Amino acid sequence: MGIVLAILALSFLIIVHELGHFMVAKAFKVKVNEFSLFMGPKLFSFKKGETLYSLRLIPLGGYVKMEGEEEASEDDRAYNRKPIGVRAAIIAAGPIMNILTALIFAFIIISQTGYYTTQIKAIQPGSVAAAKELQVGDRLLKYNGKTIYNVNDLGIFSYPLTDESIQLEYERNGETRTVELKPDRQSYILGFTPLDDELEGAKSNVVEAVSPKSPAAQAGLKEGDRIVGLNGTEVGTRKDIREILQQNKDKSVRIEVERAGKELELKPVVPMKSKNSEFSAIGILDFEHVKGGIGNTVKEAVKYNIFISRSIYYSLGWLFTGTVPASDLMGPVGITTTISNEVASSASAMETVIRLLTITTMISINLGLVNLIPFPALDGSKLVLLLIEGIRKKPLNPEKEALITMVGMVILIMLMIYATFNDILRLGRG
């Protein structure tokens, strides 16, 4: 079921993208010869009016084939006979449709789940934040000069950092303040996923999954176990677990659990080191969570999409600098598997919908923004060629433009094959 939903979600986003091109082309009375979902050999097709609608074999994008797009045409309705502004609108419509779709999905998600503000709700005693006198109620504004739209921005900004200090700008009682601090980015974990993501959730100490080869796995922790104690100290939430492990550091820890109505003490293990989330490294335990209000929901949906957009462009930069290894590239198999796993781990129909919409939102805005990059075969390169045409006051040769697109497409297919190979290796490693 998860794989089917994943394929449907990806297909939907491709259709939305191509539908953008198609609708604007039709609005400007451009002749559309074919509307295709996917690439490669044709599997199925039918013709309605002047347009052939087809489904193809290779799940790599799709296309709208317009008269005069790849070769010069004398047809009055040909793409190459239209003004530059019209052609630019047709090209930009695909990415814009994906960005708008992401915005709509984000609005739906936030209207159902609410959102975290950047206002501090809880600070860990003895932490860096406490030492620098950050207080509950302070609202974070900037991190090293970069505006914080979403609390997850902290993770993006800090990803390449190790032990560097940062400047944090915040607001208290209407007054803007700045503090320099050095986050404690090293943490100690057992290696399990909690059933409840809330730090102080009622089931945040219940195990949903155990990471292979982790201390939790070595101790014998199992799915469904409720952790009730560490080293003889009672725990009731993930917050309790985190605090004890941070104090314990790399010393052996005894785990007491409740399993099938019985309390058990598991084999002692040494927690493993992990990089803290940046707000945890600073010492912020929680942020205020709110829900309601159409205006605020729209505003937060826009902020959420800004967060995803920045993470996409930062990630692309990190690929080129080597901060993120090329082996992390994910292809269609990896994306489908990720969506499928998210759906499979959902506990209810509503949770399934929310998780599916969340990851589809990320992919949709990714599809929109990456397509605006000026790389051959992507919409961004076509917009750049139109800009060059406008500067030269002379149309480009459609055959040459088609050749540039073909070269880009070959490179993209090679990247897809490489990414798919990575996907298969990851699946093989479990």
C-alpha positions in Angstrom: 0.0 0.0 0.0 2.8 2.4 0.9 4.6 1.9 -2.4 1.4 2.5 -4.3 0.8 5.7 -2.4 4.4 6.8 -3.1 4.1 6.2 -6.8 0.8 8.0 -6.9 2.3 11.0 -5.0 5.3 11.3 -7.3 3.0 10.9 -10.4 0.7 13.6 -9.0 3.6 16.1 -8.6 4.8 15.4 -12.1 1.3 15.9 -13.5 0.9 19.2 -11.6 4.2 20.4 -13.0 3.4 19.6 -16.6 -0.1 20.8 -16.1 1.3 24.2 -15.3 3.1 24.3 -18.7 0.1 22.9 -20.4 -2.6 25.3 -19.0 -0.6 28.4 -19.7 0.3 27.2 -23.2 -3.4 26.6 -23.9 -4.3 30.0 -22.3 -2.0 31.7 -24.8 -3.3 29.5 -27.7 -0.1 27.6 -28.2 -0.5 24.4 -30.1 0.4 21.4 -27.8 1.2 18.2 -29.7 1.8 15.9 -26.7 1.3 15.8 -22.9 3.5 13.0 -21.5 3.8 11.5 -18.0 7.3 10.0 -17.6 9.9 9.5 -20.3 11.2 6.8 -22.7 9.1 4.2 -24.6 5.4 4.8 -24.8 3.2 2.4 -22.7 -0.2 3.9 -23.4 -1.6 6.9 -25.3 -4.8 8.5 -26.5 -5.6 11.6 -28.6 -8.1 14.3 -27.7 -8.4 17.2 -30.0 -4.9 18.2 -31.3 -3.0 16.8 -28.3 -1.7 13.2 -27.7 -1.8 12.2 -24.0 0.8 9.5 -23.2 2.2 7.4 -20.4 5.9 6.3 -20.8 8.2 3.8 -19.2 10.9 5.7 -17.3 9.7 7.5 -14.1 11.9 10.6 -14.7 9.7 13.6 -15.1 7.4 14.2 -18.0 7.0 16.8 -20.7 4.6 19.0 -22.7 5.6 19.0 -26.4 4.6 22.2 -28.1 4.6 23.1 -31.8 7.8 25.0 -32.6 9.5 24.2 -29.3 12.2 21.9 -30.7 12.3 23.0 -34.3 11.3 26.2 -36.2 7.6 26.2 -37.2 5.6 28.6 -39.4 2.4 27.8 -37.6 0.8 30.9 -36.2 0.2 29.0 -32.9 3.7 27.7 -32.7 5.7 28.3 -29.4 8.6 29.9 -31.3 6.2 32.5 -32.8 5.1 33.8 -29.4 6.6 36.8 -27.6 9.4 36.2 -25.1 7.1 37.1 -22.2 4.6 34.5 -23.2 7.2 31.8 -23.6 8.8 32.7 -20.3 5.3 32.4 -18.6 4.8 29.0 -20.1 8.2 27.8 -18.9 7.9 29.3 -15.4 4.4 27.9 -14.9 5.6 24.3 -14.2 7.9 25.2 -11.2 5.3 27.8 -9.9 2.6 25.1 -9.9 4.8 22.9 -7.7 5.6 25.7 -5.3 1.9 26.6 -5.0 1.1 23.0 -4.4 3.6 22.8 -1.6 2.1 26.0 -0.1 -1.4 24.5 -0.2 -0.2 21.2 1.3 1.7 23.0 4.0 -1.4 25.0 4.9 -3.5 21.8 5.2 -0.8 20.2 7.4 -0.4 23.2 9.7 -4.2 23.7 10.0 -4.4 20.2 11.4 -1.3 19.8 13.5 -0.5 23.4 14.5 3.1 24.7 14.5 6.0 25.5 16.7 6.9 29.2 17.1 10.4 30.5 17.8 9.4 31.4 21.4 11.2 29.4 24.0 9.0 27.3 26.2 11.6 25.4 28.3 15.3 25.7 29.0 17.5 22.9 30.4 19.0 23.8 33.8 22.8 24.0 33.7 22.9 24.3 29.9 24.6 26.9 27.7 21.3 28.8 27.3 20.9 28.9 31.1 24.4 30.2 31.6 23.9 32.9 29.0 20.6 33.8 30.8 18.2 33.0 28.0 14.7 32.8 29.4 11.4 31.2 28.8 9.4 33.6 26.6 12.4 34.8 24.6 11.7 34.7 20.9 14.6 33.7 18.6 15.1 36.1 15.6 18.5 35.4 14.0 21.3 32.8 14.0 24.6 34.2 12.9 22.8 37.0 11.1 20.4 34.7 9.3 16.6 35.1 10.0 15.0 32.2 11.7 11.6 31.5 10.1 11.2 28.0 11.5 12.8 26.3 14.5 14.2 23.7 12.1 16.3 26.5 10.5 18.7 26.0 13.4 19.5 22.5 12.1 20.2 23.8 8.6 22.4 26.7 9.7 24.4 24.5 12.1 24.8 21.4 9.9 28.4 22.1 8.8 29.5 23.4 12.2 31.4 21.4 14.8 32.6 23.3 17.9 32.2 26.9 16.5 30.5 29.6 18.6 27.5 31.4 17.2 25.6 34.7 17.6 22.0 34.4 18.6 19.6 37.3 18.3 16.4 37.2 20.3 13.6 39.4 21.5 12.5 39.9 25.1 9.7 42.2 26.1 9.9 44.0 22.8 13.7 44.6 23.1 16.2 43.0 20.7 19.2 41.4 22.3 22.3 39.5 21.0 24.3 36.8 22.8 27.4 34.9 21.7 27.5 31.3 22.9 29.1 27.9 22.1 26.5 25.1 21.8 27.3 21.8 23.3 26.7 19.8 20.1 27.7 16.4 21.4 25.0 14.2 22.9 24.6 10.7 24.2 21.8 8.5 22.9 20.5 4.9 23.2 19.3 4.6 19.6 15.6 4.2 19.6 12.7 6.1 18.1 10.0 7.2 20.5 6.3 6.6 19.9 5.5 10.2 20.7 7.7 13.0 19.2 6.7 15.5 21.9 9.6 15.9 24.4 7.2 15.5 27.3 4.5 13.5 25.5 2.7 10.7 27.4 4.2 8.1 25.1 7.6 9.7 24.5 9.3 7.0 26.6 7.6 4.2 24.6 9.7 2.6 21.9 8.4 2.7 18.4 11.6 1.3 16.7 15.1 0.3 17.7 18.1 1.2 15.5 20.2 -1.8 14.5 23.6 -2.3 16.3 22.7 0.6 18.6 23.2 0.5 22.4 19.4 0.1 22.7 19.6 -3.0 20.4 22.5 -4.4 22.4 20.6 -4.0 25.7 17.7 -5.9 24.3 15.2 -3.0 24.1 12.2 -3.9 22.0 9.4 -2.2 20.1 6.5 -1.4 22.6 8.8 -1.3 25.6 8.1 1.6 28.0 11.4 3.0 29.5 10.6 3.6 33.2 14.0 4.0 34.7 17.7 4.7 34.0 20.3 3.7 36.6 17.6 3.4 39.2 16.2 6.9 38.5 12.5 7.0 37.5 11.7 8.4 34.0 8.4 9.3 32.5 9.2 11.2 29.3 11.9 11.6 26.6 12.9 14.8 28.4 13.8 12.8 31.5 15.8 10.2 29.4 17.7 13.0 27.6 18.7 14.8 30.8 19.9 11.6 32.5 22.0 10.5 29.5 23.6 14.0 29.2 24.6 13.8 32.8 25.8 10.2 32.5 27.7 10.9 29.3 29.8 7.8 28.2 29.4 5.8 31.4 27.5 2.5 31.5 23.7 2.8 32.0 21.1 0.3 33.2 17.7 0.5 31.4 14.5 -0.5 33.3 11.5 -1.1 31.1 7.9 -2.1 31.4 7.1 -5.0 29.0 3.8 -6.9 28.8 2.8 -5.6 32.3 6.2 -6.6 33.9 9.2 -4.5 34.8 12.5 -5.7 33.6 16.1 -4.5 33.9 18.0 -4.9 30.7 21.7 -5.5 30.0 23.9 -2.4 30.9 25.2 -0.5 27.9 27.3 2.5 27.1 25.3 5.3 25.2 26.7 6.3 21.9 27.8 9.7 20.9 25.6 11.7 18.5 25.4 15.3 17.3 22.7 17.2 19.2 20.0 19.1 17.4 21.2 22.7 17.6 18.4 23.9 19.9 19.2 21.0 22.2 22.9 21.9 22.0 22.0 25.4 23.0 19.9 24.1 25.9 16.4 24.8 24.6 14.2 21.9 25.5 11.0 23.1 23.8 9.3 25.8 21.9 5.7 27.1 22.2 3.3 25.2 20.0 0.1 26.9 18.8 -2.8 26.1 16.5 -5.6 28.1 14.8 -6.3 31.2 12.8 -6.3 31.3 9.0 -4.0 34.3 8.8 -1.3 32.8 11.0 -1.7 29.4 9.3 -1.0 30.9 5.9 1.9 32.9 7.3 3.4 29.7 8.9 2.8 27.8 5.7 4.9 30.4 3.8 7.6 30.2 6.5 7.7 26.4 6.3 8.2 26.6 2.5 11.0 29.2 3.0 12.7 26.7 5.4 12.4 23.9 2.9 13.7 26.1 0.1 16.7 27.2 2.0 17.5 23.6 3.0 17.4 22.6 -0.7 19.8 25.3 -1.8 22.1 24.8 1.2 22.2 21.0 0.5 23.1 21.6 -3.2 25.9 23.8 -2.1 27.1 21.2 0.4 27.2 18.6 -2.4 29.6 20.7 -4.4 31.8 21.5 -1.4 31.8 17.9 -0.2 30.1 18.7 3.1 27.4 16.2 2.1 28.8 13.1 0.2 27.4 12.4 -3.3 26.5 9.0 -2.0 23.6 10.7 -0.1 21.9 11.5 -3.4 18.5 9.9 -3.5 16.8 8.7 -6.7 13.3 7.5 -7.5 13.7 4.2 -5.7 14.9 6.0 -2.5 12.2 8.6 -2.7 9.5 5.9 -3.2 11.0 3.8 -0.3 11.1 6.8 2.0 7.4 7.7 1.3 6.4 4.1 1.7 8.2 3.8 5.1 6.6 7.0 6.4 3.2 5.7 5.4 3.9 2.2 6.9 4.9 3.6 10.3 1.7 5.7 10.7 -0.5 4.7 13.5 -3.8 6.0 12.1 -5.4 7.1 8.8 -5.0 10.8 9.8 -1.4 10.3 10.6 -0.9 8.5 7.2 -2.4 11.5 5.4 -0.3 14.0 7.4 3.0 12.1 6.8 2.2 11.6 3.1 1.4 15.3 2.7 4.5 16.4 4.6 7.0 14.5 2.5 5.0 15.3 -0.7 5.3 19.0 0.2 9.0 18.7 0.5 9.3 16.9 -2.8 7.0 19.3 -4.5 8.9 22.4 -3.6 12.2 20.6 -4.3 10.8 19.8 -7.8 9.8 23.4 -8.3 13.0 25.1 -7.1 15.5 22.6 -8.7 13.7 23.1 -12.0 14.5 26.8 -11.8 18.3 26.1 -11.7 19.8 27.2 -15.0 21.0 23.7 -16.0 20.4 22.3 -19.5 17.1 20.4 -19.8 15.7 22.2 -16.7 13.2 25.0 -16.9 15.7 27.5 -15.4 18.1 27.0 -18.4 15.2 27.7 -20.8 14.4 31.0 -19.0 18.1 32.0 -19.2 18.1 31.3 -23.0 15.0 33.5 -23.3 16.8 36.2 -21.4 19.7 35.9 -23.8 17.4 36.1 -26.8 15.8 39.3 -25.3 19.3 40.9 -24.9 20.4 39.8 -28.4 17.1 40.9 -30.0 17.3 37.7 -32.1 15.7 34.3 -31.6 17.8 31.3 -30.8 17.9 28.4 -33.3 15.4 25.9 -31.9 17.6 23.0 -33.1 20.6 24.3 -31.2 18.4 24.8 -28.1 17.1 21.2 -28.5 20.7 19.9 -28.6 21.5 21.8 -25.4 18.4 20.2 -23.8 19.4 16.8 -25.0 22.9 17.0 -23.5 21.4 18.1 -20.2 18.9 15.3 -20.3 21.7 12.7 -20.8 23.5 14.1 -17.8 20.4 14.1 -15.7 19.7 10.5 -16.7 23.2 9.5 -15.7 22.7 11.3 -12.3 19.4 9.4 -11.9 21.2 6.1 -12.6 23.9 7.0 -10.0 21.3 8.0 -7.4 19.3 4.8 -8.1 22.4 2.8 -7.6 22.9 4.5 -4.2 19.2 3.7 -3.4 19.8 0.0 -4.1 23.0 -0.1 -2.0 21.1 1.6 1.0 18.3 -1.0 0.6 20.9 -3.8 0.6 22.4 -2.5 3.8 19.0 -2.3 5.4 
